[in-house]
Structure formats: C-alpha cells, structure tokens
Amino acid sequence: MTEPNVIDLKDCELTIADNAAANSIVVKMGEGNLTWTENTEVEYLLDRGIIDTVRLGNQVPMDVSFEGRFTAITAYAGAPADDPTLIEALTNSGAASAWVSTGGACEPYAVDLIIECDRTCTSGTDMDEIITFSDFRQESIGGDFQAGQISVSGKCNVQRPTSIRTTL
C-alpha cells in the first residue's frame, strides 16, 4: 500500500490574488491546514413512494476554510510601506482597498486562493502542484493572538478547485 499524497501547508505558499493577479500577497505558513468541501445537490423523485428518478439539482458553491500560523507575508502590490495585511487582502480594505475583485461586475469582493506545493525536498517522486480556489469570498475571519493563529472561512463561486501538476 502506498503512502497517501499528503499536502503540508508548511511546504506550500498561499497566494491571495486579485483579478489577473495584478496585486497579490504570498503567505508562508509555519503550520496549519486548508480544507474544502465540494457540495452536490441531488434530487430524488418518487413515483407512488418509490424512488423513480435521480437527477442533479442546482449547483452549490464550494466551502473553503484555512487556519494556522503564518511565518511571513510578501506583498506584490505598491510600495513596502503600503503592503496589505492578510486581512486587508481578504476584505478589500486598507492597503488592499484598490484591489480588483475576481468576481463578476456588481458581485461582492472576491479573491483567488492559490496553493503552490513544492515537494522537491519532501518527496523525490511526487510532482509539484498548484491548486486554485477561484472567486473566494470570506465569510468569517478570526484569530488567537496568544497562539499566533488566524482562521478564515468562506465560499468559492465555483464547484471545485482546479489543480495543475508541474515542476515549479
């Protein structure tokens, strides 16, 4: 039996990017986790009390959450004095107030969450991977100052993430 393909956030970079990645921050996590749930609505239609037809219902957005300790943030927007914080990048506020949403016109602000996993040092055989969670809208942000942790949850306006295996 082979080992499962485990992704450890400390071996990855989390990029929070606006439309076309014109502005972004890269977050290095010391420890933490990112979870997501793909939701599918299935309708079961009955004929006189017996299941007769099964079909897909409405599309449902994907749930995403991440939490952990970040060890460094690098911004790729404006002068260093104007570097946005993680919270500003997620909420379109402060130094990130000019960021352009990845969502459609007239929709609430959204960003792309991009996880780049470098497995060069952790596995000699697995390829590197880039996983993109498009059009993420935060619904809650919290933290624990004593533990140095942040937790964020929200939804993506897509049903599932995209993934590319590559050599970074």
Backbone bond lengths (Angstrom), bond angles and torsions (degrees), N, CA, C in turn:
res aa  C-N    CA-C-N  psi(-1)  N-CA   C-N-CA  omega(-1)  CA-C   N-CA-C  phi
1 M - - - 1.453 - - 1.530 108.34 -
2 T 1.325 116.94 134.47 1.457 120.62 -177.74 1.521 111.05 -88.59
3 E 1.322 114.91 158.09 1.466 121.46 176.91 1.522 109.55 -67.26
4 P 1.321 118.56 142.49 1.462 119.54 175.05 1.524 109.93 -68.10
5 N 1.306 115.77 152.35 1.458 121.72 -179.45 1.526 108.78 -80.97
6 V 1.331 116.35 87.21 1.455 122.79 -175.08 1.521 109.67 -85.60
7 I 1.318 116.29 136.24 1.455 121.84 175.57 1.521 107.40 -108.62
8 D 1.316 116.45 120.25 1.451 121.97 178.05 1.528 107.13 -105.56
9 L 1.334 117.60 122.66 1.464 120.45 -176.03 1.521 113.42 -59.37
10 K 1.331 118.22 -23.93 1.464 117.99 179.53 1.526 111.43 -71.56
11 D 1.331 117.73 -14.27 1.457 122.26 174.59 1.529 111.34 -97.43
12 C 1.323 117.08 10.17 1.459 121.91 -175.39 1.522 111.06 -126.89
13 E 1.316 114.65 166.44 1.458 121.65 169.72 1.515 107.65 -118.14
14 L 1.315 116.41 135.80 1.454 122.51 175.75 1.519 107.17 -103.35
15 T 1.321 116.53 114.62 1.456 121.12 177.13 1.514 108.76 -102.93
16 I 1.324 115.38 130.57 1.461 121.25 173.51 1.512 105.33 -108.36
17 A 1.331 116.55 116.71 1.464 121.25 -171.39 1.516 111.40 -127.02
18 D 1.345 114.09 145.51 1.457 118.38 174.47 1.522 108.98 -87.55
19 N 1.327 117.51 -168.57 1.453 122.52 -176.56 1.527 111.20 -55.01
20 A 1.321 116.96 126.22 1.463 124.54 179.29 1.525 112.00 61.46
21 A 1.313 117.78 20.09 1.470 123.86 177.28 1.527 112.76 55.24
22 A 1.322 117.56 29.73 1.468 120.72 177.59 1.519 110.40 -65.31
23 N 1.304 117.95 -34.89 1.459 124.50 174.86 1.521 107.04 -124.93
24 S 1.318 116.00 141.01 1.458 118.33 178.61 1.517 110.22 -161.72
25 I 1.318 114.74 159.91 1.458 121.33 168.19 1.522 106.95 -127.27
26 V 1.323 115.97 147.60 1.453 122.06 177.33 1.518 107.28 -113.51
27 V 1.320 115.88 125.79 1.461 122.42 -176.85 1.528 108.55 -111.28
28 K 1.323 116.18 123.71 1.465 121.20 173.15 1.523 107.27 -96.32
29 M 1.306 116.48 125.37 1.456 121.75 -179.33 1.522 109.62 -98.31
30 G 1.331 115.97 133.74 1.455 120.27 174.36 1.516 110.14 -78.53
31 E 1.305 115.41 -41.65 1.450 122.27 174.51 1.517 106.85 -156.66
32 G 1.313 115.77 153.80 1.449 119.55 -179.66 1.511 111.22 155.34
33 N 1.321 114.92 -172.10 1.451 120.49 -177.74 1.519 109.85 -153.65
34 L 1.314 115.68 150.89 1.457 122.97 172.11 1.515 106.41 -123.71
35 T 1.339 116.42 130.00 1.460 120.55 178.73 1.522 109.00 -125.39
36 W 1.311 115.61 152.47 1.455 119.86 174.65 1.517 109.08 -146.34
37 T 1.318 114.75 156.87 1.453 121.91 178.58 1.519 108.52 -132.74
38 E 1.323 115.55 122.77 1.454 121.10 174.20 1.523 107.03 -89.32
39 N 1.313 116.25 126.80 1.464 121.56 -176.04 1.524 110.11 -108.65
40 T 1.333 115.87 137.92 1.460 121.57 177.38 1.516 108.51 -130.06
41 E 1.302 115.87 127.34 1.472 120.57 176.17 1.525 107.93 -92.15
42 V 1.320 115.76 122.03 1.461 121.50 179.62 1.524 108.28 -118.62
43 E 1.322 116.09 131.73 1.469 121.22 179.18 1.526 109.54 -104.73
44 Y 1.321 115.97 131.57 1.455 122.10 176.78 1.527 107.07 -111.73
45 L 1.306 116.29 113.03 1.462 121.38 -178.29 1.522 109.46 -98.73
46 L 1.313 115.38 134.82 1.455 121.24 -176.78 1.520 111.53 -102.68
47 D 1.328 115.22 149.42 1.454 122.28 171.82 1.526 105.92 -124.01
48 R 1.332 115.87 103.55 1.461 122.77 -178.19 1.525 112.07 57.01
49 G 1.365 115.09 42.94 1.462 120.53 175.37 1.521 115.24 86.41
50 I 1.322 117.99 -0.89 1.472 121.61 -179.37 1.527 108.42 -114.76
51 I 1.335 115.79 137.52 1.469 119.21 178.90 1.515 108.56 -59.91
52 D 1.321 115.11 123.90 1.454 120.91 -176.40 1.525 111.81 -113.71
53 T 1.314 116.24 -48.19 1.459 120.90 -174.97 1.521 109.43 -134.06
54 V 1.309 116.04 137.84 1.457 122.03 175.14 1.524 107.13 -121.26
55 R 1.331 115.96 130.98 1.465 119.13 179.24 1.525 109.46 -147.55
56 L 1.327 114.21 160.15 1.450 119.63 177.80 1.517 110.04 -74.52
57 G 1.316 115.72 139.21 1.456 121.44 177.79 1.516 110.52 -93.27
58 N 1.307 116.20 -146.57 1.458 122.06 -179.51 1.519 111.43 -68.56
59 Q 1.328 116.35 152.05 1.453 120.65 173.00 1.527 108.69 -68.66
60 V 1.326 116.81 147.30 1.453 122.76 -177.29 1.524 108.36 -127.38
61 P 1.344 118.37 134.60 1.464 119.53 -179.83 1.531 112.00 -66.81
62 M 1.319 114.90 155.05 1.462 122.29 -179.95 1.528 109.78 -82.25
63 D 1.334 117.33 137.08 1.462 123.14 174.27 1.522 108.90 -87.82
64 V 1.338 116.91 135.97 1.464 121.75 179.08 1.521 108.57 -135.94
65 S 1.329 116.25 139.22 1.465 120.01 172.43 1.526 108.59 -146.08
66 F 1.322 114.54 148.04 1.457 119.01 173.21 1.509 108.90 -142.57
67 E 1.329 114.20 150.65 1.447 120.48 179.66 1.519 108.50 -151.72
68 G 1.300 115.31 154.66 1.447 119.31 176.62 1.514 112.07 154.00
69 R 1.317 113.80 -171.86 1.461 121.85 176.33 1.510 108.31 -101.63
70 F 1.312 116.71 131.39 1.451 117.45 174.11 1.512 108.51 -102.67
71 T 1.328 115.67 142.78 1.460 121.01 -176.41 1.517 112.11 -102.73
72 A 1.337 117.38 -21.97 1.466 120.39 -179.90 1.516 109.46 -159.29
73 I 1.336 115.71 148.25 1.462 122.13 173.48 1.518 107.30 -130.29
74 T 1.324 116.13 128.32 1.455 121.92 176.16 1.516 107.70 -117.10
75 A 1.313 117.34 128.60 1.462 121.57 -179.14 1.515 110.42 -102.26
76 Y 1.308 115.88 146.76 1.456 122.62 175.54 1.524 108.74 -123.54
77 A 1.329 115.36 50.68 1.464 120.84 -178.92 1.516 108.34 -153.21
78 G 1.303 118.45 123.32 1.458 121.58 174.09 1.515 113.74 69.57
79 A 1.321 115.63 -170.43 1.463 122.55 179.43 1.522 109.50 -78.31
80 P 1.361 117.92 155.05 1.472 120.02 -178.54 1.527 113.56 -54.58
81 A 1.327 117.67 -32.41 1.470 119.52 179.27 1.524 111.15 -67.29
82 D 1.334 115.97 -20.12 1.461 121.04 -178.52 1.518 112.86 -104.80
83 D 1.339 117.55 16.34 1.454 120.10 -179.33 1.521 110.39 -60.74
84 P 1.329 117.00 128.75 1.466 119.05 178.13 1.520 111.48 -74.21
85 T 1.311 115.38 151.53 1.454 121.13 173.31 1.523 108.43 -83.01
86 L 1.311 115.83 170.76 1.455 121.53 177.35 1.530 110.30 -58.73
87 I 1.308 116.92 -45.40 1.464 120.88 -179.05 1.527 110.99 -66.13
88 E 1.334 118.06 -41.48 1.467 120.58 178.22 1.531 111.07 -62.01
89 A 1.326 117.77 -40.38 1.469 121.02 179.30 1.524 111.55 -64.57
90 L 1.326 117.16 -34.26 1.464 121.16 -179.23 1.524 113.09 -80.74
91 T 1.345 116.84 -23.92 1.466 119.90 -173.98 1.527 113.92 -112.51
92 N 1.344 118.00 3.53 1.464 121.71 178.25 1.527 110.68 58.42
93 S 1.334 115.15 45.97 1.463 120.74 -177.68 1.526 110.33 -130.00
94 G 1.331 116.72 170.83 1.459 122.08 176.64 1.513 112.36 53.30
95 A 1.337 116.60 -128.79 1.463 121.85 -177.68 1.530 112.79 -67.86
96 A 1.318 118.11 -11.52 1.470 121.73 177.40 1.522 112.05 -105.69
97 S 1.322 117.99 13.24 1.468 120.67 -176.59 1.533 113.19 -67.24
98 A 1.330 117.83 -18.58 1.466 120.56 178.33 1.530 112.29 -94.97
99 W 1.329 117.18 1.10 1.460 119.47 179.57 1.528 109.82 -63.94
100 V 1.323 116.28 149.11 1.461 122.78 -177.51 1.534 109.00 -101.01
101 S 1.298 116.03 126.89 1.461 121.96 -177.13 1.525 111.57 -60.89
102 T 1.333 115.85 145.96 1.461 120.64 173.48 1.527 110.94 -82.43
103 G 1.320 116.82 -11.04 1.461 121.50 179.02 1.513 111.80 -78.71
104 G 1.303 116.00 176.67 1.451 121.96 -179.51 1.517 112.30 -74.61
105 A 1.320 114.92 168.81 1.459 120.95 178.09 1.524 109.63 -58.44
106 C 1.311 116.64 138.89 1.465 124.88 177.51 1.532 113.57 70.88
107 E 1.334 118.37 5.49 1.462 121.00 175.60 1.525 108.86 -92.32
108 P 1.326 118.18 158.21 1.470 120.12 175.19 1.534 110.79 -61.15
109 Y 1.326 115.63 156.39 1.469 123.94 -178.03 1.526 111.69 -55.15
110 A 1.335 116.02 137.83 1.462 122.79 178.01 1.521 109.49 -142.86
111 V 1.319 115.72 156.08 1.465 122.54 175.86 1.526 108.62 -132.38
112 D 1.322 116.26 166.96 1.457 121.12 171.48 1.521 108.01 -98.71
113 L 1.328 116.35 136.32 1.462 122.58 172.08 1.525 106.33 -102.58
114 I 1.326 117.09 121.36 1.455 121.63 -176.66 1.528 108.25 -122.02
115 I 1.310 116.21 120.50 1.462 122.24 179.03 1.533 107.24 -104.27
116 E 1.331 116.50 119.70 1.461 121.11 175.71 1.516 107.79 -110.60
117 C 1.329 115.64 115.06 1.461 121.93 -176.64 1.520 109.66 -103.99
118 D 1.304 115.94 121.04 1.457 122.54 178.79 1.517 107.98 -102.81
119 R 1.325 116.33 107.35 1.465 120.79 -177.26 1.531 112.36 -100.15
120 T 1.316 117.06 14.49 1.463 121.08 -177.90 1.516 112.01 -55.21
121 C 1.326 116.69 -45.02 1.464 120.49 -175.66 1.524 113.29 -92.21
122 T 1.324 118.17 -17.50 1.458 119.85 -175.75 1.518 112.66 -97.54
123 S 1.316 117.10 -19.60 1.462 120.46 -179.22 1.518 108.42 -152.32
124 G 1.291 116.45 130.47 1.457 119.46 179.75 1.510 113.29 -81.08
125 T 1.344 117.55 -11.00 1.463 119.32 -173.52 1.520 114.38 -115.92
126 D 1.324 118.55 -28.39 1.459 120.48 -176.91 1.523 110.82 -75.64
127 M 1.322 115.73 140.17 1.452 120.34 175.95 1.521 109.43 -77.31
128 D 1.314 115.92 158.06 1.453 120.49 174.14 1.521 107.88 -70.04
129 E 1.336 115.42 162.36 1.464 118.94 -175.23 1.522 110.23 -142.16
130 I 1.325 115.70 141.93 1.463 122.77 174.24 1.526 106.58 -119.83
131 I 1.327 116.32 118.57 1.466 121.91 -178.80 1.522 107.22 -115.08
132 T 1.332 116.92 126.24 1.464 121.53 -177.49 1.521 110.23 -115.57
133 F 1.323 114.22 127.57 1.462 122.67 174.49 1.528 105.53 -107.09
134 S 1.316 117.16 99.85 1.468 122.73 -172.03 1.521 112.49 -81.44
135 D 1.318 114.46 149.30 1.470 122.68 173.79 1.530 112.65 52.24
136 F 1.341 116.41 51.72 1.460 122.00 178.88 1.520 110.10 -81.48
137 R 1.311 115.61 130.90 1.465 122.61 175.04 1.526 107.81 -120.08
138 Q 1.323 115.26 119.72 1.460 118.87 179.97 1.518 109.53 -70.95
139 E 1.320 115.77 140.06 1.456 121.72 176.52 1.518 111.38 -114.35
140 S 1.344 116.47 -23.58 1.462 119.58 173.95 1.527 109.46 -152.26
141 I 1.331 113.72 141.63 1.462 121.68 175.97 1.520 106.39 -131.59
142 G 1.318 115.83 133.16 1.452 120.56 177.97 1.509 109.57 -146.04
143 G 1.298 115.24 175.78 1.446 118.15 -179.87 1.509 111.75 -163.77
144 D 1.310 114.20 174.55 1.449 122.61 177.57 1.521 106.42 -137.97
145 F 1.339 117.39 100.65 1.458 121.52 -176.76 1.522 111.87 -58.74
146 Q 1.328 117.39 -42.50 1.456 120.36 -176.87 1.528 111.21 -63.27
147 A 1.326 116.58 -39.46 1.467 120.75 179.48 1.531 111.65 -86.77
148 G 1.340 117.28 -10.51 1.461 120.40 -178.91 1.513 112.79 67.70
149 Q 1.336 116.22 35.93 1.453 120.25 -175.81 1.523 111.88 -116.21
150 I 1.323 114.36 155.15 1.457 121.88 172.85 1.520 107.37 -128.27
151 S 1.328 116.30 147.35 1.463 120.41 174.88 1.514 108.21 -135.13
152 V 1.322 115.00 136.56 1.463 122.43 -176.08 1.520 107.97 -135.84
153 S 1.322 116.63 137.60 1.463 119.55 173.60 1.523 108.95 -139.68
154 G 1.323 115.12 154.38 1.450 120.93 -179.69 1.514 110.64 -178.81
155 K 1.311 115.06 -159.84 1.461 121.19 -178.18 1.529 109.35 -133.04
156 C 1.324 114.49 152.97 1.457 121.97 173.16 1.520 108.36 -107.23
157 N 1.316 116.23 144.15 1.456 120.85 179.68 1.528 110.40 -84.25
158 V 1.312 115.68 41.02 1.462 123.84 174.87 1.519 107.30 -142.57
159 Q 1.322 116.61 165.73 1.456 120.31 -178.19 1.520 113.34 -87.37
160 R 1.348 116.70 -26.12 1.465 119.95 -177.58 1.515 110.02 -155.18
161 P 1.352 117.38 158.13 1.465 120.10 178.09 1.528 110.40 -75.47
162 T 1.324 115.45 162.75 1.462 120.04 171.41 1.519 107.69 -103.48
163 S 1.318 116.10 150.56 1.449 120.76 -176.86 1.522 109.46 -139.03
164 I 1.322 114.34 137.04 1.461 121.33 177.43 1.523 107.75 -127.92
165 R 1.309 117.56 128.12 1.464 121.35 174.24 1.522 106.67 -97.39
166 T 1.319 115.57 135.03 1.450 120.05 -172.65 1.517 110.46 -157.44
167 T 1.307 116.34 -177.24 1.455 122.09 167.44 1.508 105.65 -112.88
168 L 1.329 116.53 111.47 1.468 121.06 -176.16 1.505 111.10 -72.03
